Amino acid sequence: MQIELLDCTLRDGAYIVESKFGSAPMKGIISHLQDANIDIIEIGWLKDKPHQEGSSFYHVPSDAEPYILKKKPNCLYVTMIDWDRYDDSVLPEYDGKSIDAVRVVFPHGKHREGIKIGMRIRQKGYTVMFQAANTLAYSDEDLITMAEDMNKVLPSSLSVVDTFGAMYPEDLERIVRCLDTHLDKRIKMGMHTHNNQQMAFALCQDFIKTLKESGRGLVIDASLCGMGRGAGNATTELVASYLNRKCGCHYNIDAVMDAIDVYMGYYQENYEWGYSTPYCIAGMYCCHVNNIAYLLKNHRTSAKDMRLIIESLSPADRRKYDYDLLEEKYLQNRSLYVDDSEAVSRIRAELDGKTVLLVAPGKSSIENQETVLQYIRVNKPVVIAVNAIIPGYQYDYLFFVNPARYEYARNSHPEVFGTTKRIVLSNIKNQADPDESVIGFNNVIKRGWAHYDNAMICALRFLDKVGVENVAIAGFDGFKHKYNESYADAYLPSLNPDNQWDALNEEISEMFVDFKKNAETCTSIYFVTDSLFNQ
């Protein structure tokens, strides 16, 4: 049994960095993978657009030449194309100077179209490999039909792809046993796994064990540090070590580690990929990762709500990414549209003519607490806690924007939570408990920013809605570069896991300026504690 390791860092990792790895890292990663004796190096994509320096998107193979400093014998250099997103008529005849092979990826039901494109590419002298996206969707009959069609053209390889990271070992075994029975032995079988359910490395091992007596060549995909869209892939370092120890391979692990030490640290510090609970949900429901990314970016949806939203989609819709449908399901799930007219009228009457002090959870609400308490003693404002309960204050209301902060406050400060009137947005709940007022989420947000549901901005919009003129603010500090330096309570659930604090501060500043410019009644804002936003 011949096993080949394919590293797809520069191809699958392109999703993370929008292909912009940089020239020096691309050259270095390819060079180190050569030194590591990796059999196949996938150096990026062929795309229908001009190549930009430092990008792993190429228009024609010659674009890739500068990044391969010296081709190594017995190493195959590969790019990938989407079956319907590359005009192969621009592909020149193979000249051996850059790429040697093209991998054609096609969706379920389109293998024949993919084969036609692949054969045109092979006629130009390139080795052709195929990727059957979402192979889990194939029935045994589908697999047999695909195998028979592949046998007619004998590509170099056909890879099983766990697109949604949803496979279990029994799923993989069904697929590969069926293909192994019907696929010509001259065609190598490949495996590309995703780590949504922490199964990527295990499935690679199971793939090898299932086919160890097949006499067929195998190709295993992996990437440095598992770099890839969403939950990422099997890791080159783990797979290479396993193949050395268990399968008689001879990869240079030191060269792999050098590639990681020298080049991957920057991407790990500045970008995110790998296992996470949201991407686990994608695996549980065979769901396209773009749906997860949409819910995270546009709504920072909780894990429980995300599961319910994805579960509400049909199996076919989960595999697509229809953002209009997803938004509709989100709104249905969160019941954002509520009739809050009675609650608004009641709170308007209670706050009529009064100054309101908003106590945000920034560190200054503790460090300068005596200053804030002195302001309260002199001015006797209505005191409202914003999205957190900070000890040491007597609150008239608690205002909650986020479900995680609501639950945290209820469990961490049950006495204050249970004895204080609460104003709760409808993305948390749509039925009020005693002493609660539910306010329509869409009535206090203004879209146009990624973090449009910032709690303090929502609180200000609500006060403007109920006619408050004079507002004082404490604890609205702005974010530091370390999470625990920003909050009075270091254990508050983080609502901004991307750690882009400077960008977040800038965005909140823009929203605050926009609020002041457009406020109808809330015309006087006084900062009791220092703030980045008091400008």
C-alpha positions in Angstrom: 0.0 0.0 0.0 1.4 3.4 -1.1 0.4 6.3 1.0 1.0 9.9 0.0 0.6 13.0 2.2 -0.9 16.1 0.5 -0.4 19.4 2.3 -3.2 21.9 1.5 -2.2 24.8 3.7 -1.9 27.3 0.9 -5.1 26.2 -0.7 -7.5 25.5 2.2 -5.9 28.2 4.3 -6.7 30.7 1.6 -10.2 30.9 3.0 -8.8 32.2 6.3 -6.5 34.9 4.9 -8.4 35.7 1.6 -5.5 34.0 -0.2 -3.1 36.8 1.0 -0.4 34.7 2.6 2.4 37.0 1.5 5.3 36.2 -0.9 7.9 35.3 1.7 5.7 33.0 3.7 4.5 31.2 0.5 8.0 30.6 -0.6 9.1 29.5 2.8 6.1 27.1 3.4 6.6 25.4 0.1 10.4 25.1 0.7 9.9 23.6 4.1 7.3 21.2 2.9 9.7 20.1 0.2 12.4 19.6 2.9 9.8 17.5 4.9 9.5 15.2 1.9 5.7 15.9 1.6 4.6 14.0 -1.5 2.1 16.5 -2.8 2.0 20.2 -2.2 -1.2 22.0 -3.0 0.0 25.5 -3.5 -3.3 27.3 -4.1 -6.2 27.8 -6.5 -6.7 28.6 -10.1 -9.2 31.4 -10.3 -10.7 33.6 -13.1 -9.0 36.7 -12.0 -5.5 38.3 -12.3 -2.9 37.1 -9.8 -1.8 39.5 -7.1 1.7 39.1 -5.6 1.6 37.2 -2.4 -1.7 35.5 -3.1 -2.3 31.8 -3.5 -4.9 32.5 -6.2 -3.4 32.1 -9.6 -4.9 32.8 -13.0 -2.4 30.6 -14.9 0.3 28.2 -13.7 3.2 30.7 -14.5 1.8 32.9 -11.8 2.9 30.3 -9.3 6.5 30.0 -10.5 8.0 32.7 -8.3 6.9 30.8 -5.1 8.5 27.5 -6.0 12.2 28.3 -5.6 13.4 25.0 -6.9 11.1 22.1 -7.9 12.0 18.9 -6.1 11.9 15.6 -8.0 9.2 13.1 -6.8 7.1 16.0 -5.4 3.8 16.8 -7.1 2.8 20.4 -7.2 -1.0 20.9 -7.4 -3.6 23.6 -7.6 -7.4 23.2 -7.3 -10.3 24.5 -9.4 -14.0 24.6 -8.7 -15.7 22.6 -11.4 -17.7 25.7 -12.6 -15.6 28.6 -11.6 -12.5 28.4 -13.8 -12.3 29.0 -17.5 -9.9 26.1 -18.4 -9.5 27.5 -22.0 -6.9 29.9 -20.6 -4.9 27.0 -19.2 -1.7 26.6 -21.3 -0.1 23.3 -22.2 1.9 21.7 -19.3 5.5 22.9 -19.3 6.7 21.4 -15.9 7.8 24.8 -14.6 5.3 25.2 -11.8 2.2 23.0 -11.2 2.1 19.4 -12.3 -1.5 18.6 -11.5 -5.0 20.1 -11.1 -7.6 18.9 -8.6 -11.1 19.4 -9.7 -13.7 19.7 -7.0 -17.4 19.1 -7.8 -20.6 18.9 -5.7 -22.9 15.9 -5.3 -24.7 15.3 -8.6 -22.1 17.0 -10.8 -19.3 14.4 -11.1 -19.9 14.0 -14.9 -19.5 17.7 -15.4 -16.4 17.6 -13.3 -15.0 14.7 -15.4 -15.5 16.6 -18.6 -13.5 19.6 -17.3 -10.8 17.3 -15.9 -10.3 15.5 -19.2 -9.9 18.8 -21.1 -7.2 19.7 -18.5 -5.5 16.3 -18.9 -5.3 16.7 -22.7 -3.0 19.7 -22.0 -0.6 17.4 -20.1 -1.5 17.9 -16.5 -2.2 15.1 -14.0 -5.9 15.3 -12.9 -7.3 14.5 -9.5 -10.9 14.7 -8.4 -12.6 15.8 -5.2 -16.1 14.6 -4.5 -17.4 17.4 -2.2 -19.9 16.3 0.5 -19.4 12.6 -0.2 -21.6 11.8 2.8 -24.6 12.8 0.7 -23.9 10.0 -1.8 -25.9 6.8 -1.6 -24.3 3.5 -2.5 -25.9 3.8 -5.9 -24.4 7.2 -6.4 -21.0 6.0 -5.4 -21.2 3.1 -7.8 -22.3 5.3 -10.7 -19.4 7.8 -9.9 -16.9 4.9 -9.7 -18.0 3.5 -13.0 -17.7 6.8 -14.7 -14.3 7.4 -13.2 -13.1 4.0 -14.4 -13.8 5.1 -18.0 -11.2 7.9 -17.7 -8.8 6.7 -15.0 -7.8 9.9 -13.2 -4.8 9.9 -10.9 -7.1 10.0 -7.8 -10.6 10.4 -6.4 -10.9 11.9 -2.9 -13.7 11.4 -0.4 -14.5 14.8 1.2 -16.1 15.3 4.6 -17.2 18.8 3.6 -19.3 19.5 6.7 -17.2 17.6 9.2 -20.2 15.3 9.8 -18.8 11.8 9.2 -18.4 9.1 11.8 -16.2 6.1 11.2 -19.2 3.9 10.1 -20.1 6.6 7.5 -16.6 6.7 6.2 -16.3 2.9 6.1 -19.5 2.6 4.1 -18.3 5.0 1.5 -14.7 3.8 1.1 -15.7 0.1 1.0 -18.2 0.8 -1.7 -15.8 2.8 -3.7 -13.0 0.3 -3.2 -15.2 -2.4 -4.6 -16.2 -0.6 -7.7 -13.3 1.8 -8.4 -10.4 0.7 -10.6 -7.4 -0.2 -8.5 -5.3 2.0 -10.6 -7.1 5.1 -9.3 -5.8 6.3 -6.0 -8.3 7.1 -3.3 -8.0 10.2 -1.2 -9.4 11.5 2.1 -10.0 15.2 3.0 -11.4 15.6 6.5 -12.8 18.6 8.5 -12.6 18.9 12.2 -16.1 20.1 13.1 -16.6 17.1 15.5 -12.9 16.6 16.4 -12.8 13.6 14.1 -10.4 14.8 11.3 -7.3 13.0 12.5 -9.2 9.9 13.7 -11.0 9.6 10.3 -7.6 9.7 8.5 -6.5 6.8 10.6 -9.7 4.9 10.0 -9.4 5.5 6.3 -6.0 3.9 6.2 -7.0 1.0 8.3 -10.1 0.3 6.2 -8.1 0.2 3.0 -4.8 -1.3 4.2 -5.5 -4.6 2.4 -6.9 -3.0 -0.8 -3.7 -2.7 -2.7 -4.7 0.7 -3.7 -2.7 3.9 -3.5 -4.0 6.4 -0.9 -3.7 10.2 -0.6 -4.3 11.9 2.8 -5.0 15.6 2.9 -3.7 17.7 5.8 -2.6 21.3 6.5 -0.1 22.9 8.9 -1.8 23.5 12.3 -5.0 22.3 10.6 -5.4 25.7 8.8 -8.6 25.8 6.8 -12.1 27.2 6.7 -14.2 27.0 9.8 -13.2 24.1 11.9 -10.1 23.4 9.8 -8.6 20.1 8.7 -6.5 17.3 9.9 -3.0 18.6 10.8 0.0 17.9 8.7 2.2 17.5 11.8 -0.1 14.8 13.4 -0.7 12.9 10.1 3.0 12.9 9.2 4.0 11.6 12.6 1.3 8.9 12.4 2.4 7.8 9.0 6.0 7.6 10.1 5.2 5.6 13.2 2.5 3.3 11.9 2.8 3.1 8.1 6.6 3.1 7.4 6.8 6.6 5.9 9.8 8.9 6.3 8.6 12.5 6.6 11.0 15.0 8.1 9.1 16.1 11.2 11.7 18.7 12.0 11.1 20.5 8.7 7.4 20.5 9.4 8.0 22.0 12.8 10.3 24.6 11.3 7.5 25.6 8.9 5.1 26.0 11.8 7.6 27.9 14.0 8.7 30.3 11.3 5.5 31.0 9.4 2.4 29.8 11.1 2.6 31.8 14.3 1.6 35.0 12.5 -1.6 33.5 11.1 -2.5 31.9 14.4 -2.1 35.2 16.2 -4.1 37.2 13.6 -6.7 34.8 12.3 -9.0 32.1 13.7 -9.8 28.6 12.6 -10.2 25.2 14.3 -12.7 23.4 16.4 -15.3 25.5 18.1 -18.8 24.9 19.4 -20.5 26.7 16.5 -18.6 24.7 13.9 -19.4 21.5 15.9 -23.1 22.4 15.2 -22.3 22.6 11.5 -20.9 19.0 11.8 -23.9 17.8 13.8 -26.3 18.9 11.1 -24.2 18.6 7.9 -24.4 22.4 7.6 -22.4 24.7 5.3 -20.0 26.7 7.4 -21.1 29.9 5.8 -24.4 29.7 7.7 -22.4 29.5 10.9 -20.2 32.4 9.9 -23.3 34.5 9.1 -24.9 33.9 12.4 -21.7 34.6 14.3 -20.8 37.8 12.3 -24.3 39.3 12.1 -25.9 38.2 15.4 -23.1 36.6 17.5 -25.8 33.9 18.2 -25.5 31.7 21.3 -24.7 28.1 20.8 -28.1 27.0 21.8 -29.9 29.4 19.6 -27.6 28.5 16.7 -28.4 24.9 17.1 -32.2 25.6 17.0 -31.9 27.8 14.0 -29.8 25.3 12.0 -32.1 22.5 13.1 -35.1 24.5 11.7 -33.6 24.4 8.2 -34.4 21.5 5.9 -31.4 19.2 5.2 -31.1 20.7 1.7 -31.1 24.2 3.0 -28.4 23.4 5.5 -26.1 22.4 2.7 -26.6 25.8 1.0 -26.2 29.3 2.4 -29.3 31.3 1.7 -28.8 34.3 3.9 -32.3 35.7 3.4 -33.8 32.4 4.6 -31.3 32.2 7.5 -32.2 35.7 8.6 -35.9 34.7 8.5 -35.2 31.7 10.6 -33.2 33.8 13.0 -36.0 36.3 13.5 -38.5 33.5 14.0 -36.3 31.7 16.5 -35.5 34.8 18.5 -39.1 36.2 18.3 -37.6 39.7 17.9 -40.9 41.3 16.9 -42.9 41.9 20.1 -45.5 44.4 21.0 -43.6 46.5 23.6 -45.9 49.5 23.5 -47.3 48.9 27.0 -43.8 48.4 28.5 -42.5 51.5 26.7 -45.4 53.6 28.0 -45.0 52.4 31.6 -41.2 53.0 31.7 -41.6 56.4 29.9 -43.9 57.5 32.8 -41.5 56.1 35.4 -38.5 58.0 34.0 -40.3 61.2 33.0 -38.3 64.2 33.9 -35.5 62.2 35.6 -31.8 61.9 35.1 -30.6 58.4 34.3 -27.2 57.0 35.3 -26.1 54.0 33.1 -23.6 51.8 34.9 -21.6 49.8 32.3 -19.3 46.9 33.4 -16.0 48.7 32.5 -13.3 48.5 35.1 -13.8 52.2 36.1 -17.2 51.3 37.6 -15.2 49.5 40.4 -11.9 51.5 40.4 -13.8 54.9 40.6 -16.8 53.6 42.5 -16.7 56.3 45.2 -16.8 59.0 42.5 -19.8 57.3 41.0 -21.5 56.9 44.4 -20.9 60.5 45.2 -22.5 61.5 41.9 -25.5 59.3 42.9 -25.8 60.9 46.3 -25.7 64.5 44.9 -27.9 64.0 41.7 -30.2 61.2 42.8 -30.5 59.7 39.3 -32.4 56.5 38.3 -29.6 54.0 38.2 -29.6 51.3 35.5 -27.1 48.5 35.3 -26.2 47.7 31.6 -25.7 44.1 30.7 -24.1 43.2 34.0 -24.5 43.5 37.7 -21.5 45.3 39.3 -21.6 44.9 43.2 -21.7 48.1 45.3 -24.6 49.9 43.6 -28.3 50.1 44.4 -30.0 49.7 41.0 -33.4 50.8 40.0 -33.3 48.7 36.8 -31.2 46.1 35.1 -30.9 46.4 31.3 -30.0 43.2 29.4 -29.1 42.9 25.7 -27.4 39.5 25.6 -28.7 36.0 26.7 -25.3 34.9 28.1 -25.0 38.1 30.3 -28.7 37.7 31.4 -28.0 34.1 32.6 -24.7 35.0 34.2 -26.3 37.8 36.2 -29.1 35.6 37.3 -26.8 32.9 38.5 -24.0 35.1 39.9 -26.1 37.8 41.7 -29.5 36.1 42.4 -30.6 38.4 45.1 -30.0 41.6 43.1 -31.4 40.0 40.0 -34.5 38.8 41.7 -35.4 42.0 43.5 -34.6 44.6 40.8 -36.9 45.5 37.9 -35.4 44.3 34.6 -35.6 45.6 31.0 -34.9 42.7 28.7 -34.6 42.8 24.9 -36.7 40.3 22.9 -33.6 38.5 21.5 -33.3 37.1 25.1 -37.0 36.2 25.6 -40.4 37.3 24.5 -42.4 36.5 27.6 -41.7 38.7 30.6 -41.3 37.3 34.1 -42.5 39.3 37.1 -40.8 42.7 37.4 -39.6 42.4 33.8 -40.3 44.5 30.7 -39.6 43.0 27.3 -38.5 45.5 24.6 -38.4 44.7 20.9 -34.8 44.1 19.9 -35.3 45.8 16.5 -36.6 48.9 18.2 -33.3 49.7 19.9 -30.7 48.7 17.4 -29.5 50.3 14.2 -27.8 48.0 11.7 -24.8 49.0 9.7 -22.1 48.0 12.1 -20.8 44.5 13.0 -21.5 45.1 16.7 -24.7 47.1 16.3 -26.1 45.4 19.4 -23.5 46.9 21.7 -25.2 47.1 25.1 -24.5 50.7 26.0 -25.5 52.0 22.5 -28.7 49.9 22.8 -29.4 51.4 26.3 -29.0 54.9 25.0 -31.3 54.2 22.1 -33.9 52.9 24.5 -33.6 55.9 26.8 -34.1 58.1 23.7 -37.1 56.0 22.8 -38.8 56.6 26.2 -38.0 60.4 26.2 -35.1 60.7 28.7 -33.2 63.9 28.2 -30.4 63.8 30.7 -28.1 60.7 30.9 -24.9 60.1 32.9 -22.6 57.3 32.1 -20.1 55.3 34.3 -18.0 52.3 33.3 -18.2 52.9 29.5 -14.4 52.8 29.4 -13.5 51.3 26.0 -11.7 48.0 25.5 -8.1 47.2 26.5 -6.1 44.6 24.6 -6.6 42.0 27.3 -10.1 41.0 28.1 -9.6 40.9 31.9 -8.3 44.4 31.8 -11.5 45.8 30.4 -14.1 44.6 32.8 -14.9 45.1 36.4 -15.8 41.4 36.6 -13.1 39.5 34.7 -15.4 36.4 34.4 -18.1 38.1 32.4 -18.9 36.1 29.3 -17.0 37.5 26.4 -19.3 38.8 23.6 -16.4 39.7 21.2 -14.3 36.5 20.8 -12.4 37.9 17.8 -10.2 40.0 20.1 -10.1 42.9 17.6 -10.3 45.4 20.3 -9.0 48.5 18.5 -11.5 47.9 15.7 -14.3 47.4 18.2 -13.4 50.7 20.0 -13.5 52.5 16.7 -16.8 51.0 15.7 -18.4 51.9 19.1 -17.1 55.4 18.7 -18.8 55.7 15.3 -22.1 54.3 16.7 -21.9 56.7 19.7 -21.3 59.7 17.4 -24.2 58.6 15.2 -26.5 58.2 18.2 -25.7 61.8 19.5 -26.2 63.2 16.0 -29.7 61.5 15.6 -31.0 61.4 19.2 -34.5 63.0 19.5 -34.7 63.6 23.2 -31.5 62.4 24.8 -29.5 65.5 24.3 -27.4 65.8 27.4 -24.8 63.1 28.1 -22.3 63.4 31.0 -19.4 61.0 31.7 -18.9 60.3 35.4 -15.8 58.2 34.7 -13.2 58.5 31.9 -14.1 57.0 28.6 -12.5 56.5 25.2 -15.8 57.6 23.7 -16.0 61.0 25.5 -14.8 63.1 22.6 
